[in-house]
């Protein structure tokens, strides 16, 4: 320890003051099992087995007689509305441009993704508050997964709707999930349209946006791509309402919110005479 404090790594190497081998050599790996996470070092030695949080929360005590969730806070609509506002601002600021790109579109796409994932998790909670523990455990597992094709399929399967769900709705939602993942893990690269990541290419093609010789990140700031993301999310929400349950009227209003929609309270405030 004294040697390490007095001499930096480069100096220790020059002086021949080597360090002992690491106790847990890299690379490390993590394996997920039904019971726990298993972490192994470079020698395939198990270093840690952490139990997984498989016990679902108990929501039944919060359910009213009419099956509404007392005090339950949903945030999917907040993500949706913020994404719509960003898209609306971008559309207004790029009106008349040949190539309508805007710096806020990346954020809007990620917010649409967040709205969809939260919607799925919240609908599972609303629908499973009175189920037995085994079914709740399955629901909790689906909620804990990152949004991808597996989670989307698991959502429909959980409610017994796999055979009834429109495949194209799920496919497009998976494209949005893959695009968001690529945006989250973006790093600057130089290249033309032939070097675009496959996830980006798939989303652009589904949105019918022609690729250009620019960075793929710049291409993903196209206002049309945010419009596509909004349609993907709304399409999934509509599909669930068609197959799963009838939405309340207030939910229809919220999810119908577009670039020019306002809450009734906002409309009333805007039309109120000035004092």
ZADO-1210 file (C-alpha; in nm, 4 decimals, padded with zeros to 6 digits):
<atoms>
<atom x="00.0000" y="00.0000" z="00.0000" code="UNK" pos="1"/>
<atom x="00.2856" y="00.2380" z="00.0811" code="UNK" pos="2"/>
<atom x="00.4448" y="00.1675" z="-00.2586" code="UNK" pos="3"/>
<atom x="00.1154" y="00.2390" z="-00.4352" code="UNK" pos="4"/>
<atom x="00.0784" y="00.5707" z="-00.2534" code="UNK" pos="5"/>
<atom x="00.4357" y="00.6899" z="-00.3217" code="UNK" pos="6"/>
<atom x="00.4703" y="00.5838" z="-00.6860" code="UNK" pos="7"/>
<atom x="00.2064" y="00.6130" z="-00.9608" code="UNK" pos="8"/>
<atom x="00.1429" y="00.3143" z="-01.1868" code="UNK" pos="9"/>
<atom x="00.3793" y="00.4239" z="-01.4674" code="UNK" pos="10"/>
<atom x="00.6658" y="00.4866" z="-01.2215" code="UNK" pos="11"/>
<atom x="00.6103" y="00.1544" z="-01.0466" code="UNK" pos="12"/>
<atom x="00.6374" y="-00.0224" z="-01.3799" code="UNK" pos="13"/>
<atom x="00.9612" y="00.1624" z="-01.4638" code="UNK" pos="14"/>
<atom x="01.1091" y="00.0728" z="-01.1240" code="UNK" pos="15"/>
<atom x="01.0005" y="-00.2893" z="-01.1507" code="UNK" pos="16"/>
<atom x="00.7649" y="-00.2565" z="-00.8569" code="UNK" pos="17"/>
<atom x="00.4906" y="-00.4776" z="-00.9970" code="UNK" pos="18"/>
<atom x="00.1457" y="-00.5308" z="-00.8512" code="UNK" pos="19"/>
<atom x="-00.0030" y="-00.8596" z="-00.7478" code="UNK" pos="20"/>
<atom x="-00.2592" y="-01.0217" z="-00.9772" code="UNK" pos="21"/>
<atom x="-00.6150" y="-00.9002" z="-00.9391" code="UNK" pos="22"/>
<atom x="-00.8271" y="-01.1170" z="-00.7156" code="UNK" pos="23"/>
<atom x="-01.1258" y="-01.1040" z="-00.9514" code="UNK" pos="24"/>
<atom x="-00.9836" y="-01.0824" z="-01.3065" code="UNK" pos="25"/>
<atom x="-01.1983" y="-00.9380" z="-01.5860" code="UNK" pos="26"/>
<atom x="-01.4056" y="-00.9781" z="-01.7898" code="UNK" pos="27"/>
<atom x="-01.7004" y="-01.0217" z="-01.5570" code="UNK" pos="28"/>
<atom x="-02.0319" y="-01.1682" z="-01.6701" code="UNK" pos="29"/>
<atom x="-02.3807" y="-01.1681" z="-01.5249" code="UNK" pos="30"/>
<atom x="-02.6393" y="-01.4415" z="-01.5708" code="UNK" pos="31"/>
<atom x="-03.0061" y="-01.3989" z="-01.4878" code="UNK" pos="32"/>
<atom x="-03.1883" y="-01.7058" z="-01.3561" code="UNK" pos="33"/>
<atom x="-03.5359" y="-01.7514" z="-01.2134" code="UNK" pos="34"/>
<atom x="-03.4001" y="-01.7294" z="-00.8591" code="UNK" pos="35"/>
<atom x="-03.1105" y="-01.4836" z="-00.8737" code="UNK" pos="36"/>
<atom x="-02.8402" y="-01.2972" z="-01.0630" code="UNK" pos="37"/>
<atom x="-02.5089" y="-01.4865" z="-01.0862" code="UNK" pos="38"/>
<atom x="-02.1875" y="-01.2854" z="-01.1339" code="UNK" pos="39"/>
<atom x="-01.8685" y="-01.4601" z="-01.2526" code="UNK" pos="40"/>
<atom x="-01.5162" y="-01.3291" z="-01.3026" code="UNK" pos="41"/>
<atom x="-01.2763" y="-01.3988" z="-01.5903" code="UNK" pos="42"/>
<atom x="-01.1922" y="-01.7411" z="-01.4458" code="UNK" pos="43"/>
<atom x="-01.5602" y="-01.8394" z="-01.4473" code="UNK" pos="44"/>
<atom x="-01.5607" y="-01.8301" z="-01.0674" code="UNK" pos="45"/>
<atom x="-01.8906" y="-01.7335" z="-00.9088" code="UNK" pos="46"/>
<atom x="-01.8345" y="-01.4171" z="-00.7086" code="UNK" pos="47"/>
<atom x="-02.1901" y="-01.3265" z="-00.6121" code="UNK" pos="48"/>
<atom x="-02.5434" y="-01.4652" z="-00.6360" code="UNK" pos="49"/>
<atom x="-02.7948" y="-01.1910" z="-00.5640" code="UNK" pos="50"/>
<atom x="-03.1604" y="-01.2828" z="-00.5097" code="UNK" pos="51"/>
<atom x="-03.3949" y="-01.1240" z="-00.7607" code="UNK" pos="52"/>
<atom x="-03.6862" y="-00.9092" z="-00.6382" code="UNK" pos="53"/>
<atom x="-03.9596" y="-01.1498" z="-00.7488" code="UNK" pos="54"/>
<atom x="-04.2196" y="-01.0701" z="-00.4827" code="UNK" pos="55"/>
<atom x="-04.4882" y="-00.8519" z="-00.6404" code="UNK" pos="56"/>
<atom x="-04.6366" y="-00.5606" z="-00.4481" code="UNK" pos="57"/>
<atom x="-04.9848" y="-00.5980" z="-00.2999" code="UNK" pos="58"/>
<atom x="-05.2228" y="-00.3515" z="-00.4629" code="UNK" pos="59"/>
<atom x="-05.5538" y="-00.5032" z="-00.3538" code="UNK" pos="60"/>
<atom x="-05.5827" y="-00.2859" z="-00.0444" code="UNK" pos="61"/>
<atom x="-05.5822" y="00.0216" z="-00.2699" code="UNK" pos="62"/>
<atom x="-05.8667" y="-00.0972" z="-00.4936" code="UNK" pos="63"/>
<atom x="-06.2048" y="00.0645" z="-00.4430" code="UNK" pos="64"/>
<atom x="-06.5331" y="-00.1165" z="-00.4874" code="UNK" pos="65"/>
<atom x="-06.5571" y="00.0097" z="-00.8445" code="UNK" pos="66"/>
<atom x="-06.2102" y="-00.1315" z="-00.9239" code="UNK" pos="67"/>
<atom x="-06.0472" y="00.2112" z="-00.9452" code="UNK" pos="68"/>
<atom x="-05.7015" y="00.2524" z="-00.7950" code="UNK" pos="69"/>
<atom x="-05.7220" y="00.4909" z="-00.5026" code="UNK" pos="70"/>
<atom x="-05.4241" y="00.7252" z="-00.5007" code="UNK" pos="71"/>
<atom x="-05.2507" y="00.5496" z="-00.7891" code="UNK" pos="72"/>
<atom x="-05.0273" y="00.7849" z="-00.9861" code="UNK" pos="73"/>
<atom x="-04.9808" y="00.7187" z="-01.3574" code="UNK" pos="74"/>
<atom x="-04.7116" y="00.9071" z="-01.5469" code="UNK" pos="75"/>
<atom x="-04.7518" y="00.7685" z="-01.8990" code="UNK" pos="76"/>
<atom x="-04.9782" y="01.0554" z="-02.0014" code="UNK" pos="77"/>
<atom x="-04.7249" y="01.3086" z="-01.8757" code="UNK" pos="78"/>
<atom x="-04.4548" y="01.1634" z="-02.0997" code="UNK" pos="79"/>
<atom x="-04.6998" y="01.1534" z="-02.3902" code="UNK" pos="80"/>
<atom x="-04.8104" y="01.5133" z="-02.3502" code="UNK" pos="81"/>
<atom x="-04.4553" y="01.6450" z="-02.3174" code="UNK" pos="82"/>
<atom x="-04.3509" y="01.4574" z="-02.6307" code="UNK" pos="83"/>
<atom x="-04.6468" y="01.6032" z="-02.8190" code="UNK" pos="84"/>
<atom x="-04.5560" y="01.9554" z="-02.7110" code="UNK" pos="85"/>
<atom x="-04.1966" y="01.9103" z="-02.8227" code="UNK" pos="86"/>
<atom x="-04.3155" y="01.7801" z="-03.1575" code="UNK" pos="87"/>
<atom x="-04.5590" y="02.0678" z="-03.1957" code="UNK" pos="88"/>
<atom x="-04.2858" y="02.3239" z="-03.1250" code="UNK" pos="89"/>
<atom x="-04.0533" y="02.1541" z="-03.3736" code="UNK" pos="90"/>
<atom x="-04.3223" y="02.1526" z="-03.6432" code="UNK" pos="91"/>
<atom x="-04.3869" y="02.5227" z="-03.5977" code="UNK" pos="92"/>
<atom x="-04.0181" y="02.6183" z="-03.5983" code="UNK" pos="93"/>
<atom x="-03.9355" y="02.4116" z="-03.9070" code="UNK" pos="94"/>
<atom x="-04.2392" y="02.5067" z="-04.1136" code="UNK" pos="95"/>
<atom x="-04.1320" y="02.5893" z="-04.4681" code="UNK" pos="96"/>
<atom x="-03.7943" y="02.4152" z="-04.4449" code="UNK" pos="97"/>
<atom x="-03.6925" y="02.1625" z="-04.7081" code="UNK" pos="98"/>
<atom x="-03.5462" y="01.9179" z="-04.4572" code="UNK" pos="99"/>
<atom x="-03.7389" y="01.9621" z="-04.1345" code="UNK" pos="100"/>
<atom x="-03.4985" y="01.8644" z="-03.8580" code="UNK" pos="101"/>
<atom x="-03.5008" y="01.9928" z="-03.5023" code="UNK" pos="102"/>
<atom x="-03.2817" y="01.9337" z="-03.1988" code="UNK" pos="103"/>
<atom x="-03.5758" y="01.8414" z="-02.9720" code="UNK" pos="104"/>
<atom x="-03.6933" y="01.5489" z="-03.1850" code="UNK" pos="105"/>
<atom x="-03.4545" y="01.3010" z="-03.0214" code="UNK" pos="106"/>
<atom x="-03.6031" y="01.3898" z="-02.6829" code="UNK" pos="107"/>
<atom x="-03.9568" y="01.3620" z="-02.8172" code="UNK" pos="108"/>
<atom x="-03.8898" y="01.0121" z="-02.9527" code="UNK" pos="109"/>
<atom x="-03.7483" y="00.8976" z="-02.6187" code="UNK" pos="110"/>
<atom x="-04.0497" y="01.0449" z="-02.4387" code="UNK" pos="111"/>
<atom x="-04.2881" y="00.8626" z="-02.6699" code="UNK" pos="112"/>
<atom x="-04.1012" y="00.5451" z="-02.5827" code="UNK" pos="113"/>
<atom x="-04.1289" y="00.6237" z="-02.2104" code="UNK" pos="114"/>
<atom x="-04.5016" y="00.6875" z="-02.2510" code="UNK" pos="115"/>
<atom x="-04.5518" y="00.3483" z="-02.4141" code="UNK" pos="116"/>
<atom x="-04.3517" y="00.1546" z="-02.1557" code="UNK" pos="117"/>
<atom x="-04.5203" y="00.3286" z="-01.8633" code="UNK" pos="118"/>
<atom x="-04.8602" y="00.2712" z="-02.0244" code="UNK" pos="119"/>
<atom x="-04.7905" y="-00.1029" z="-02.0460" code="UNK" pos="120"/>
<atom x="-04.6702" y="-00.1230" z="-01.6856" code="UNK" pos="121"/>
<atom x="-04.9591" y="00.0855" z="-01.5544" code="UNK" pos="122"/>
<atom x="-05.2216" y="-00.1149" z="-01.7423" code="UNK" pos="123"/>
<atom x="-05.0792" y="-00.4346" z="-01.5950" code="UNK" pos="124"/>
<atom x="-05.1086" y="-00.2861" z="-01.2465" code="UNK" pos="125"/>
<atom x="-05.4661" y="-00.1689" z="-01.3049" code="UNK" pos="126"/>
<atom x="-05.5666" y="-00.5102" z="-01.4366" code="UNK" pos="127"/>
<atom x="-05.3971" y="-00.7379" z="-01.1819" code="UNK" pos="128"/>
<atom x="-05.4736" y="-00.5818" z="-00.8446" code="UNK" pos="129"/>
<atom x="-05.7040" y="-00.8682" z="-00.7455" code="UNK" pos="130"/>
<atom x="-05.5149" y="-01.1616" z="-00.9001" code="UNK" pos="131"/>
<atom x="-05.3582" y="-01.4522" z="-00.7140" code="UNK" pos="132"/>
<atom x="-04.9916" y="-01.4399" z="-00.6168" code="UNK" pos="133"/>
<atom x="-04.8675" y="-01.6667" z="-00.8995" code="UNK" pos="134"/>
<atom x="-05.0236" y="-01.4474" z="-01.1666" code="UNK" pos="135"/>
<atom x="-04.9003" y="-01.1343" z="-00.9932" code="UNK" pos="136"/>
<atom x="-04.5454" y="-01.2707" z="-00.9990" code="UNK" pos="137"/>
<atom x="-04.5674" y="-01.3142" z="-01.3757" code="UNK" pos="138"/>
<atom x="-04.7012" y="-00.9602" z="-01.4119" code="UNK" pos="139"/>
<atom x="-04.4222" y="-00.8223" z="-01.1962" code="UNK" pos="140"/>
<atom x="-04.1635" y="-01.0000" z="-01.4107" code="UNK" pos="141"/>
<atom x="-04.3035" y="-00.8443" z="-01.7298" code="UNK" pos="142"/>
<atom x="-04.3107" y="-00.4995" z="-01.5722" code="UNK" pos="143"/>
<atom x="-03.9455" y="-00.5326" z="-01.4723" code="UNK" pos="144"/>
<atom x="-03.8260" y="-00.5988" z="-01.8268" code="UNK" pos="145"/>
<atom x="-03.6926" y="-00.3306" z="-02.0588" code="UNK" pos="146"/>
<atom x="-03.9300" y="-00.2481" z="-02.3431" code="UNK" pos="147"/>
<atom x="-03.8478" y="-00.4752" z="-02.6365" code="UNK" pos="148"/>
<atom x="-04.0174" y="-00.7361" z="-02.8551" code="UNK" pos="149"/>
<atom x="-04.0130" y="-00.9907" z="-02.5720" code="UNK" pos="150"/>
<atom x="-04.1910" y="-00.7575" z="-02.3305" code="UNK" pos="151"/>
<atom x="-04.4476" y="-00.6586" z="-02.5929" code="UNK" pos="152"/>
<atom x="-04.5257" y="-01.0230" z="-02.6665" code="UNK" pos="153"/>
<atom x="-04.5360" y="-01.0947" z="-02.2933" code="UNK" pos="154"/>
<atom x="-04.7903" y="-00.8161" z="-02.2427" code="UNK" pos="155"/>
<atom x="-05.0334" y="-00.9621" z="-02.4957" code="UNK" pos="156"/>
<atom x="-04.9700" y="-01.3172" z="-02.3762" code="UNK" pos="157"/>
<atom x="-05.0343" y="-01.2239" z="-02.0141" code="UNK" pos="158"/>
<atom x="-05.3878" y="-01.1164" z="-02.1021" code="UNK" pos="159"/>
<atom x="-05.4439" y="-01.4054" z="-02.3431" code="UNK" pos="160"/>
<atom x="-05.4507" y="-01.1737" z="-02.6453" code="UNK" pos="161"/>
<atom x="-05.1530" y="-01.3003" z="-02.8456" code="UNK" pos="162"/>
<atom x="-05.3722" y="-01.4514" z="-03.1173" code="UNK" pos="163"/>
<atom x="-05.5916" y="-01.1415" z="-03.1388" code="UNK" pos="164"/>
<atom x="-05.3305" y="-00.8632" z="-03.1372" code="UNK" pos="165"/>
<atom x="-05.2399" y="-00.7185" z="-03.4752" code="UNK" pos="166"/>
<atom x="-04.8789" y="-00.8284" z="-03.5494" code="UNK" pos="167"/>
<atom x="-04.7959" y="-00.5014" z="-03.7249" code="UNK" pos="168"/>
<atom x="-04.8837" y="-00.2998" z="-03.4138" code="UNK" pos="169"/>
<atom x="-04.6396" y="-00.5014" z="-03.2036" code="UNK" pos="170"/>
<atom x="-04.3744" y="-00.4971" z="-03.4774" code="UNK" pos="171"/>
<atom x="-04.3799" y="-00.1186" z="-03.5023" code="UNK" pos="172"/>
<atom x="-04.3681" y="-00.0792" z="-03.1241" code="UNK" pos="173"/>
<atom x="-04.0566" y="-00.2997" z="-03.1230" code="UNK" pos="174"/>
<atom x="-03.9027" y="-00.0768" z="-03.3915" code="UNK" pos="175"/>
<atom x="-03.9584" y="00.2258" z="-03.1676" code="UNK" pos="176"/>
<atom x="-03.8006" y="00.0432" z="-02.8724" code="UNK" pos="177"/>
<atom x="-03.4939" y="-00.0444" z="-03.0811" code="UNK" pos="178"/>
<atom x="-03.4628" y="00.3111" z="-03.2116" code="UNK" pos="179"/>
<atom x="-03.4803" y="00.4546" z="-02.8613" code="UNK" pos="180"/>
<atom x="-03.2097" y="00.2113" z="-02.7476" code="UNK" pos="181"/>
<atom x="-02.9856" y="00.3284" z="-03.0307" code="UNK" pos="182"/>
<atom x="-03.0442" y="00.6937" z="-02.9402" code="UNK" pos="183"/>
<atom x="-02.9716" y="00.6260" z="-02.5730" code="UNK" pos="184"/>
<atom x="-02.6396" y="00.4645" z="-02.6638" code="UNK" pos="185"/>
<atom x="-02.5412" y="00.7132" z="-02.9321" code="UNK" pos="186"/>
<atom x="-02.1798" y="00.7967" z="-03.0023" code="UNK" pos="187"/>
<atom x="-02.0516" y="01.0272" z="-03.2798" code="UNK" pos="188"/>
<atom x="-01.9561" y="00.8446" z="-03.5980" code="UNK" pos="189"/>
<atom x="-01.8533" y="00.9505" z="-03.9478" code="UNK" pos="190"/>
<atom x="-02.0134" y="00.7721" z="-04.2394" code="UNK" pos="191"/>
<atom x="-02.2790" y="00.7879" z="-04.5077" code="UNK" pos="192"/>
<atom x="-02.6220" y="00.6277" z="-04.5289" code="UNK" pos="193"/>
<atom x="-02.4683" y="00.2858" z="-04.5969" code="UNK" pos="194"/>
<atom x="-02.3278" y="00.2885" z="-04.2436" code="UNK" pos="195"/>
<atom x="-02.6578" y="00.3564" z="-04.0651" code="UNK" pos="196"/>
<atom x="-02.7346" y="00.1142" z="-03.7779" code="UNK" pos="197"/>
<atom x="-02.9895" y="-00.1482" z="-03.8743" code="UNK" pos="198"/>
<atom x="-03.2308" y="-00.0341" z="-03.6015" code="UNK" pos="199"/>
<atom x="-03.2261" y="00.3184" z="-03.7438" code="UNK" pos="200"/>
<atom x="-03.2718" y="00.1947" z="-04.1000" code="UNK" pos="201"/>
<atom x="-03.5729" y="-00.0157" z="-03.9968" code="UNK" pos="202"/>
<atom x="-03.7428" y="00.2787" z="-03.8247" code="UNK" pos="203"/>
<atom x="-03.6756" y="00.5211" z="-04.1103" code="UNK" pos="204"/>
<atom x="-03.8087" y="00.2759" z="-04.3662" code="UNK" pos="205"/>
<atom x="-04.1238" y="00.2112" z="-04.1637" code="UNK" pos="206"/>
<atom x="-04.1737" y="00.5882" z="-04.1345" code="UNK" pos="207"/>
<atom x="-04.1139" y="00.6173" z="-04.5127" code="UNK" pos="208"/>
<atom x="-03.8283" y="00.8628" z="-04.4644" code="UNK" pos="209"/>
<atom x="-03.5620" y="00.8516" z="-04.7340" code="UNK" pos="210"/>
<atom x="-03.2066" y="00.8286" z="-04.6032" code="UNK" pos="211"/>
<atom x="-02.9553" y="01.0979" z="-04.6949" code="UNK" pos="212"/>
<atom x="-02.5774" y="01.1235" z="-04.6726" code="UNK" pos="213"/>
<atom x="-02.5699" y="01.2697" z="-04.3244" code="UNK" pos="214"/>
<atom x="-02.5103" y="01.1267" z="-03.9808" code="UNK" pos="215"/>
<atom x="-02.7843" y="00.8922" z="-03.8697" code="UNK" pos="216"/>
<atom x="-02.8357" y="01.1018" z="-03.5563" code="UNK" pos="217"/>
<atom x="-02.9107" y="01.4053" z="-03.7725" code="UNK" pos="218"/>
<atom x="-03.1490" y="01.1959" z="-03.9804" code="UNK" pos="219"/>
<atom x="-03.3294" y="01.0938" z="-03.6603" code="UNK" pos="220"/>
<atom x="-03.4033" y="01.4587" z="-03.5811" code="UNK" pos="221"/>
<atom x="-03.6532" y="01.4662" z="-03.8674" code="UNK" pos="222"/>
<atom x="-03.9939" y="01.5932" z="-03.7553" code="UNK" pos="223"/>
<atom x="-04.1553" y="01.3132" z="-03.9558" code="UNK" pos="224"/>
<atom x="-03.9841" y="01.0540" z="-03.7369" code="UNK" pos="225"/>
<atom x="-04.1416" y="01.2035" z="-03.4242" code="UNK" pos="226"/>
<atom x="-04.4777" y="01.1954" z="-03.6003" code="UNK" pos="227"/>
<atom x="-04.4157" y="00.8276" z="-03.6758" code="UNK" pos="228"/>
<atom x="-04.3283" y="00.7575" z="-03.3101" code="UNK" pos="229"/>
<atom x="-04.6521" y="00.9234" z="-03.1979" code="UNK" pos="230"/>
<atom x="-04.8540" y="00.7075" z="-03.4369" code="UNK" pos="231"/>
<atom x="-04.6782" y="00.3930" z="-03.3143" code="UNK" pos="232"/>
<atom x="-04.7618" y="00.4674" z="-02.9506" code="UNK" pos="233"/>
<atom x="-05.1188" y="00.5703" z="-03.0220" code="UNK" pos="234"/>
<atom x="-05.1628" y="00.2608" z="-03.2393" code="UNK" pos="235"/>
<atom x="-05.0580" y="00.0363" z="-02.9504" code="UNK" pos="236"/>
<atom x="-05.2863" y="00.2172" z="-02.7058" code="UNK" pos="237"/>
<atom x="-05.5801" y="00.1861" z="-02.9452" code="UNK" pos="238"/>
<atom x="-05.5063" y="-00.1827" z="-02.9954" code="UNK" pos="239"/>
<atom x="-05.5138" y="-00.2455" z="-02.6213" code="UNK" pos="240"/>
<atom x="-05.8419" y="-00.0617" z="-02.5841" code="UNK" pos="241"/>
<atom x="-05.9851" y="-00.2610" z="-02.8750" code="UNK" pos="242"/>
<atom x="-05.8776" y="-00.5973" z="-02.7283" code="UNK" pos="243"/>
<atom x="-05.8397" y="-00.5380" z="-02.3570" code="UNK" pos="244"/>
<atom x="-06.0740" y="-00.2921" z="-02.1970" code="UNK" pos="245"/>
<atom x="-06.2849" y="00.0111" z="-02.2765" code="UNK" pos="246"/>
<atom x="-06.1111" y="00.3360" z="-02.1796" code="UNK" pos="247"/>
<atom x="-06.2725" y="00.6028" z="-01.9673" code="UNK" pos="248"/>
<atom x="-06.3743" y="00.9162" z="-02.1541" code="UNK" pos="249"/>
<atom x="-06.1077" y="01.1258" z="-01.9806" code="UNK" pos="250"/>
<atom x="-05.8417" y="00.8801" z="-02.0960" code="UNK" pos="251"/>
<atom x="-05.9603" y="00.9151" z="-02.4534" code="UNK" pos="252"/>
<atom x="-05.9241" y="01.2904" z="-02.4251" code="UNK" pos="253"/>
<atom x="-05.5737" y="01.2635" z="-02.2843" code="UNK" pos="254"/>
<atom x="-05.4446" y="01.0177" z="-02.5424" code="UNK" pos="255"/>
<atom x="-05.6194" y="01.2048" z="-02.8230" code="UNK" pos="256"/>
<atom x="-05.4124" y="01.5067" z="-02.7290" code="UNK" pos="257"/>
<atom x="-05.2320" y="01.6302" z="-03.0365" code="UNK" pos="258"/>
<atom x="-05.0272" y="01.9381" z="-03.1191" code="UNK" pos="259"/>
<atom x="-05.3264" y="02.1711" z="-03.0785" code="UNK" pos="260"/>
<atom x="-05.5241" y="01.9978" z="-02.8026" code="UNK" pos="261"/>
<atom x="-05.5633" y="02.1559" z="-02.4591" code="UNK" pos="262"/>
<atom x="-05.7142" y="02.0372" z="-02.1350" code="UNK" pos="263"/>
<atom x="-06.0679" y="02.1712" z="-02.0723" code="UNK" pos="264"/>
<atom x="-05.9392" y="02.3692" z="-01.7747" code="UNK" pos="265"/>
<atom x="-05.6857" y="02.5417" z="-01.9984" code="UNK" pos="266"/>
<atom x="-05.9531" y="02.6243" z="-02.2544" code="UNK" pos="267"/>
<atom x="-06.1717" y="02.7737" z="-01.9815" code="UNK" pos="268"/>
<atom x="-05.8837" y="02.9846" z="-01.8526" code="UNK" pos="269"/>
<atom x="-05.8010" y="03.1074" z="-02.2017" code="UNK" pos="270"/>
<atom x="-06.1620" y="03.2109" z="-02.2725" code="UNK" pos="271"/>
<atom x="-06.2260" y="03.3720" z="-01.9332" code="UNK" pos="272"/>
<atom x="-06.2697" y="03.7515" z="-01.9538" code="UNK" pos="273"/>
<atom x="-05.9900" y="03.9588" z="-01.8100" code="UNK" pos="274"/>
<atom x="-06.0721" y="04.1290" z="-01.4824" code="UNK" pos="275"/>
</atoms>
